[in-house]
Amino acid sequence: MIDDSLQSARRRLNSKSAALLAITAMTLALAALVFTLSFDAQRQLILEIGVKPEFAWMAPVALDITTTAALLGLTVLADDEEYHSARVYCRAFAVATVLLSVAGNGYHAFGLANVRLDQTAAGIDVGYNPQPAKVAAFIATIAPLLFLALMHLFTIMLRAIVNERARYLRVVSEHLQREKESAERSTTVDDQSHAPTDVLPDGYNELAAPNLEPQPTIAPTAYSFDPDEEAGEMSAPGHDALPAAIASELEAVHELHTPAATTRNGYDQTESGLQAFLVSCNLRPQEKEVAALLLERPDLTYAQVAGMLPDEPVESTVCRRWHRFKDAAMDEGFDIPPLPRMPFTAATAADTDEFSDNREVLPV
């Protein structure tokens, strides 16, 4: 039965995920509005520098595409500490493109407001009451600045989701550890309750005095050892000594298959070393979640692991995620053990192209 801490962690993760989805929808809606407003302002500026009208749309579209690409790169790299410099570049790139849009909108509104004020002063009806140039420039920059602020909020929420998933995974690991310890204790109690008891013979009296009469002893038999005779037996036909070449070859094979004490990057060939590799390896958070669960409980099936994950993937997806971690660990130099051999079903193996034909299909 899932305890309260696991249920609470799952509720927190689901609530933050729902909030992230809502913020994502709002960010996309605001981006569409801002891009539309900026498109009109940027297009007017491009026309004023002499670009042909049929080509004037290219400049604002290019600026919007650049901003979108920078935001996508920032979103993809939001949870990868290994690409910190790339994430900083994407953030700076996105901010720079938004500030370009802010500058273009403000400059266009400032110049247009001066023109409309001059027309109003000359007695021309422009259809509205024009505002001062500085006020018009400020109002034109509000939408791009709001989009920049909302984009920053989106990255903060994405980081919160990553931390919450890590916290949820830690709670799941602790829950599995408690279940494992409880199962081991129950198994020990069952073994003790079913242990065979000594059956006393009929007529045995526990209060009777023990028999203190000395028991007869058996004298040891002495055997003589003749080194010449032993050597003769070893040199007799059918008892040929192992050739030195074969012995050296066996030693070389033994050394070849003896696992190293550490891996390529210095991780110990222990469970703690494998856990340290899991934390620092370059894998997606979903693959690390599956690996952490299966390292903690190798007896779990892929279907059981799928039911414990927040995104509830299918069994074949869990299998693929596990084998990506397993391949990375074996490339690092980990042997088996400490890397456990995970069972998988024939249906899972058929859906996964990472299994070779010489691997044994074990029942789950």
C-alpha positions in Angstrom: 0.0 0.0 0.0 1.4 3.4 -0.9 2.0 5.5 2.2 1.0 9.1 2.9 4.5 10.5 2.0 4.4 9.0 -1.4 0.8 10.2 -2.1 1.8 13.7 -0.9 4.8 13.8 -3.2 2.7 12.6 -6.1 0.1 15.3 -5.4 2.8 18.0 -5.3 4.3 16.9 -8.6 0.9 16.7 -10.3 0.0 20.2 -9.1 3.2 21.8 -10.3 2.9 20.0 -13.6 -0.6 21.4 -14.0 0.7 24.9 -13.2 3.5 24.5 -15.7 1.0 23.5 -18.4 -1.1 26.6 -17.7 1.9 28.9 -17.8 3.0 27.3 -21.0 -0.4 28.0 -22.6 -0.3 31.6 -21.4 3.2 32.1 -22.7 2.3 30.8 -26.1 -0.8 33.0 -26.3 1.2 36.1 -25.2 3.9 35.3 -27.7 1.4 35.2 -30.5 0.0 38.6 -29.5 3.4 40.2 -29.1 4.7 38.7 -32.4 1.6 40.2 -34.2 2.1 43.7 -32.8 5.8 43.6 -33.4 5.3 42.4 -36.9 3.4 45.5 -37.8 5.9 47.9 -36.2 8.9 46.2 -37.6 7.4 46.0 -41.1 6.7 49.8 -41.1 10.4 50.4 -40.1 11.6 48.2 -42.9 9.5 50.1 -45.4 10.9 53.4 -44.1 14.4 52.4 -45.0 13.5 51.7 -48.6 12.9 47.9 -48.7 10.4 46.8 -51.3 6.9 46.1 -49.8 6.9 42.5 -51.0 10.1 41.8 -49.0 9.3 43.9 -45.9 7.7 41.0 -44.0 11.0 39.0 -44.0 12.7 41.1 -41.3 10.0 40.8 -38.5 9.5 37.1 -39.3 13.3 36.5 -39.0 13.4 38.2 -35.6 10.4 36.2 -34.4 11.9 32.9 -35.6 15.2 33.7 -33.9 13.4 34.5 -30.6 11.5 31.2 -30.8 14.6 29.2 -31.5 16.4 30.7 -28.5 13.4 29.9 -26.3 13.2 26.3 -27.5 16.9 25.8 -26.8 16.5 27.3 -23.3 13.6 24.9 -22.6 15.5 21.8 -23.8 18.6 22.6 -21.8 16.7 23.8 -18.7 17.6 20.6 -16.6 21.0 19.8 -17.9 23.8 21.1 -15.7 26.4 19.8 -18.2 25.3 22.4 -20.7 25.3 25.3 -18.4 27.3 27.6 -20.8 24.9 26.7 -23.7 21.9 27.5 -21.5 23.4 30.9 -20.6 23.9 31.5 -24.3 20.3 30.6 -25.2 19.0 32.9 -22.4 21.2 35.8 -23.5 20.2 35.2 -27.1 16.4 35.2 -26.3 16.7 38.3 -24.1 18.7 40.1 -26.9 16.1 39.3 -29.6 13.2 40.5 -27.3 15.1 43.7 -26.5 15.5 44.3 -30.2 11.7 44.0 -30.6 11.3 46.4 -27.7 13.6 48.9 -29.3 11.9 48.6 -32.7 8.5 49.0 -31.3 9.5 52.0 -29.1 11.3 53.8 -31.9 8.4 53.3 -34.4 5.8 54.5 -31.9 8.0 57.5 -31.0 8.4 58.6 -34.6 4.8 58.0 -35.5 3.5 60.0 -32.5 5.6 63.0 -33.5 4.1 62.8 -37.1 0.6 62.6 -35.7 1.2 65.5 -33.3 2.4 67.6 -36.2 -0.6 66.7 -38.3 -2.9 67.6 -35.5 -1.2 70.9 -34.9 -1.7 71.7 -38.7 -5.4 71.0 -38.3 -5.5 67.6 -39.9 -7.8 65.1 -38.3 -5.9 61.8 -37.8 -8.9 60.0 -36.3 -7.7 59.9 -32.7 -6.1 62.1 -30.1 -2.3 61.4 -30.4 -0.3 61.0 -27.2 3.1 62.5 -26.5 6.0 60.7 -28.3 7.6 59.4 -25.0 4.3 58.0 -23.7 3.6 56.3 -27.1 7.1 54.7 -27.1 6.6 53.5 -23.5 3.2 51.9 -24.3 4.6 50.2 -27.4 7.3 48.5 -25.3 4.9 47.0 -22.7 3.9 43.9 -24.6 7.5 42.7 -25.4 8.6 43.4 -21.8 5.6 41.3 -20.5 6.6 38.5 -22.8 10.2 38.6 -21.5 9.0 38.5 -17.9 6.6 35.6 -18.6 9.4 33.7 -20.4 11.5 34.0 -17.2 8.6 32.7 -15.1 8.3 29.8 -17.5 12.0 28.8 -17.0 11.6 29.1 -13.2 8.6 26.8 -13.2 10.4 24.3 -15.4 13.3 24.2 -12.9 10.8 23.7 -10.1 9.3 20.7 -12.0 12.7 19.2 -12.4 13.5 19.5 -8.7 10.0 18.2 -7.7 10.5 15.1 -9.9 13.8 14.4 -8.2 12.2 14.8 -4.8 9.4 12.4 -5.9 11.9 9.9 -7.1 13.7 10.1 -3.8 10.4 9.4 -1.9 9.7 6.5 -4.1 13.1 5.0 -3.5 12.6 5.3 0.3 9.2 3.7 0.0 10.7 0.8 -2.0 13.5 0.4 0.5 11.0 0.2 3.4 8.9 -2.4 1.5 12.1 -4.4 0.8 13.1 -4.4 4.5 9.6 -5.4 5.5 9.5 -8.3 3.1 12.9 -9.5 4.4 11.7 -9.3 8.0 8.5 -11.3 7.1 10.6 -13.9 5.3 12.9 -14.3 8.3 9.9 -14.8 10.6 8.3 -17.3 8.3 11.6 -19.3 8.1 11.9 -19.4 11.8 8.3 -20.5 12.3 8.7 -23.3 9.8 12.0 -24.5 11.2 12.1 -28.3 12.0 12.0 -29.1 15.7 13.9 -31.9 17.3 11.7 -35.0 18.0 12.5 -36.8 21.2 12.5 -40.6 21.2 9.9 -42.6 23.0 10.6 -43.1 26.7 13.1 -40.3 26.9 13.2 -38.7 30.3 14.6 -35.2 30.4 15.2 -35.4 34.1 17.3 -38.6 33.8 21.0 -38.2 34.5 23.2 -38.2 31.5 25.3 -41.2 30.6 28.8 -40.3 31.8 30.4 -43.6 30.9 33.4 -43.1 28.6 32.8 -43.9 25.0 35.2 -46.2 23.1 37.7 -44.3 20.9 38.8 -45.4 17.5 42.5 -45.2 16.8 43.5 -43.3 13.7 44.9 -45.3 10.8 48.4 -44.3 9.8 49.1 -43.9 6.1 52.6 -43.9 4.7 53.5 -41.5 1.9 56.1 -42.4 -0.6 57.2 -39.4 -2.7 58.8 -41.6 -5.4 55.6 -43.6 -5.6 53.5 -40.4 -5.9 55.7 -39.1 -8.6 55.5 -42.4 -10.4 51.7 -42.3 -10.4 51.8 -38.7 -11.8 54.2 -39.7 -14.5 52.2 -42.8 -15.5 50.3 -42.9 -18.7 46.9 -41.1 -18.4 48.2 -38.6 -15.8 50.2 -36.2 -18.1 50.9 -32.8 -16.5 49.2 -29.7 -17.9 51.4 -28.1 -20.5 52.9 -24.8 -19.5 51.5 -23.1 -22.6 47.9 -24.1 -21.7 48.4 -22.9 -18.1 49.7 -19.5 -19.2 46.8 -19.2 -21.7 44.3 -19.9 -18.9 45.9 -17.3 -16.7 45.8 -14.8 -19.5 42.0 -15.5 -20.0 41.4 -15.2 -16.3 43.2 -11.8 -16.2 41.2 -10.7 -19.2 37.8 -11.4 -17.6 38.8 -10.2 -14.1 36.8 -7.0 -13.6 38.8 -3.9 -12.9 38.6 -2.3 -9.4 37.4 1.0 -10.9 35.9 2.2 -14.1 37.3 4.5 -16.7 36.5 7.7 -14.8 37.4 6.3 -11.4 34.0 5.0 -10.1 34.3 2.0 -7.8 32.9 -1.3 -8.9 30.3 -1.2 -6.1 26.7 -0.3 -5.7 27.7 3.1 -4.3 29.9 3.7 -7.3 27.1 2.8 -9.6 24.8 5.2 -7.8 27.4 8.0 -8.1 27.6 7.3 -11.8 23.8 7.5 -12.1 23.8 11.0 -10.5 26.6 12.4 -12.8 25.9 10.6 -16.1 24.5 12.5 -19.1 21.1 11.0 -19.3 17.6 12.4 -19.4 15.7 12.7 -16.0 13.2 10.1 -17.2 16.0 7.5 -17.8 17.6 8.3 -14.4 14.2 7.8 -12.7 13.9 4.3 -14.2 17.5 3.4 -13.4 17.2 4.6 -9.8 14.0 2.5 -9.3 15.5 -0.7 -10.8 18.8 -0.3 -9.0 17.0 -0.1 -5.8 14.6 -3.0 -6.6 16.0 -5.3 -9.3 13.1 -7.6 -8.7 10.6 -5.2 -10.1 9.1 -5.8 -13.6 9.0 -3.1 -16.2 5.2 -2.9 -15.8 5.5 -2.3 -12.1 8.0 0.5 -12.7 5.8 2.1 -15.3 3.0 2.3 -12.7 5.3 4.1 -10.2 6.4 6.8 -12.7 4.4 10.1 -12.9 4.1 10.0 -16.7 3.0 6.3 -16.6 4.9 5.1 -19.7 4.3 1.8 -21.4 6.4 -1.2 -20.5 8.6 -1.0 -23.7 9.4 2.6 -22.9 10.6 1.7 -19.4 12.7 -1.1 -21.0 14.3 1.3 -23.4 15.1 3.8 -20.7 16.7 1.1 -18.5 18.9 -0.2 -21.3 20.1 3.3 -22.2 21.4 3.6 -18.7 22.7 0.0 -18.8 24.6 0.7 -22.0 26.1 3.9 -20.6 27.2 2.1 -17.4 28.8 -0.7 -19.4 30.6 1.8 -21.6 31.9 3.4 -18.4 33.3 0.0 -17.5 30.9 -1.3 -14.9 30.6 -5.1 -14.8 27.8 -7.4 -13.6 27.7 -7.2 -10.6 27.1 -4.4 -9.5 25.0 -3.7 -12.6 22.0 -6.0 -12.1 20.6 -8.2 -14.9 17.1 -7.0 -15.4 14.4 -9.5 -16.5 12.3 -8.6 -19.5 9.4 -10.2 -21.3 9.4 -11.5 -24.9 6.8 -8.8 -25.8 9.1 -6.1 -24.5 12.1 -7.5 -26.3 10.1 -7.5 -29.6 9.3 -3.8 -29.2 12.8 -2.8 -28.4 15.5 -2.7 -31.1 18.3 -2.6 -28.5 18.3 -6.4 -27.7 20.4 -8.8 -29.6 19.4 -12.3 -30.5 21.9 -13.9 -28.2 20.4 -12.4 -25.1 18.3 -14.8 -22.9 14.7 -13.9 -22.5 13.9 -14.4 -18.8 10.5 -14.6 -17.3 9.4 -11.6 -15.3 
